[in-house]
């Protein structure tokens, strides 16, 4: 299991391996695969909810985009954009936006989760790992390449953020008026930005951070290695 989201009064999770790659829960405690249909045999890396639909993206498989009105009945997207390795997807301002780790056009945009158009990233060629939306801005971070953050007001035209450190950035989220990014390297860096353009290093407990989220007035991050498995912050 690689990603989980919430919408339509349920949690929905997607997986990269196994015979059942989607499950859902109404309370986050009891999970079910009952009735799940239409899921292509793809490594699903990310799922989001917006505009009345769940949308998932993946890598290694014939169909790398799918959508669902309820998180149970799924349909492979009519236009998959490309066969790139899509790693992360978000929703904002009426658009689903996905980023990829592979070469070529590394951004895909869709208004409905079904028909996708690919766009170039800036900088191109980075291994983009996560994308989020907040305060009128899409922001993505990468774990390789130069200028490892980029931003866009529409999901189509991207600019690089010049001030973020060249760390192994793994995840980015938005909340409380700030974007917060965490890295998966041994230095365990964290950075924050109020506009997605200018970034400032944060103090953090050093671990290999895998994911960060905001809710209830608090940022929470979890790790897959290091001396600390979790950390939280009111301010980012």
ABEGO torsion letter per residue (X at the ends): XABBBBEGGBBBBBBABEABABBBBAAGABBBABGBBGBBBBBBABBBBBGGBBBBBBBGEABABBBBAAGABBBBBABAGBABBBABBBBBGGBBBBBBABBEBABBBBAAGABBBBBBBOBBGBBBABBBBBGGBBBBBBABEBGABBBBAAGABBBBBAABBBBBBABBBBBGGBBBBBBABAAGBBBBBAAGABBBBBBBBBBBBABBBBBGGBBBBBBABEABABBBBAAX
